[in-house]
């Protein structure tokens, strides 16, 4: 567990996530170390450590609440508040007498209007606009964190949007836009004297291998074959 946590903290690219895991692990380590010291004192010195155990139990309760607030609300769900609220309202059963009829109808309308995980999702519409209008896929260093920052949501929610709505992963989603850009440039006479590699790099691909593999996966043919077929 310690090795895994250390590896996660060391290699995580999300600074917010790294900060949160470091904070959580520090609290857990402090709690376990305090418990171990109390047990050893009770065994070797025959002291009554019941009071200390109650303090540790209180600390553990604080740790649980801290985890819930910082880990779930502040770092994960706060950016997706609208979507998560709608999801919870949609999936959590309503118990008799918990809400009035007017409140229930209002919540149902909110869920209907939210259109979670469909192409009508406001975040997905903004995502499409970034790719189709602003062509952010041409940035060869583009990653989930950069997209999430522009959308104002978490990187995990970006992946979830793409996976559920398009049925594809983040990398393929970007590469499909890049492949379409390559196809348009190949058919454009203004790029007639450009090499295929130059066109691929201009569209956002980082290397010849990545470019060729993505293009063949999307079209079933190599870029050169596609260019020759459309001369």
Steps between C-alpha positions, in 0.01 A plus 500: 500500500779741594697417185193548280415832666857625464503401131165671442618823664830495312361439152164675519473791254204654678644739761168528681466123518859462619449760772183327618655149514806633689274670754282190546796263533661727762184485712469123465867448589467722807192310615660156455824606668311643799294182533815284488674710767193478727485121463872461578469720809205291621692175448841590641412754768152371590351848482131567450483643146121498469496881500757508221297249303194725528707791371622288208142395424402867493794572270392215272151652483655833406704324231186346348324838488812666363524238227136550406530878482836547330518183293143479378347845514785746465735321260270273301139610494519873547601563138220272379242624746221544248550161341545314828200666662287392207639148507436464872151642474426260218633183660436541874158356598252738657349376824143570595460834671856610423397758242180681415342437161607843371862436596497158330359647177757778507786251542367281219490802269856592594620149416314503168650833400851399599524226234780312674748311284341573165614727219281768658722506809625862529856390571503267200367779277780725622747215438380464141530875451860496621587227251291601199523879518820571691675182378686442825592151376780665296687546828733198510532530881123490556395271785201439728618750758521782245155422362356473851645839590335665199165335578516576873451135604721215622710288263307191614171659397649582157580132448155397622329740260695371201476132595125500565388734221734394217587147612868581444795594719667840528799419276287364216259793533783746438665292226174474306487879477864507392439236233209701360724807490765300311244379247380856437855625451584217260202597285587870523715619209669754729679209670589317181873553549495407870640163603260265675706517818485881497122481462478251786710717730298806401185314607635428846667159473830470684680245281486317168414168668213642704370682192506194273349266760215738585426574136492133401282415800248769405494455121630148435781633278831679533525877444696440178236263365229750585686782321557286188136394496386862504734655245 
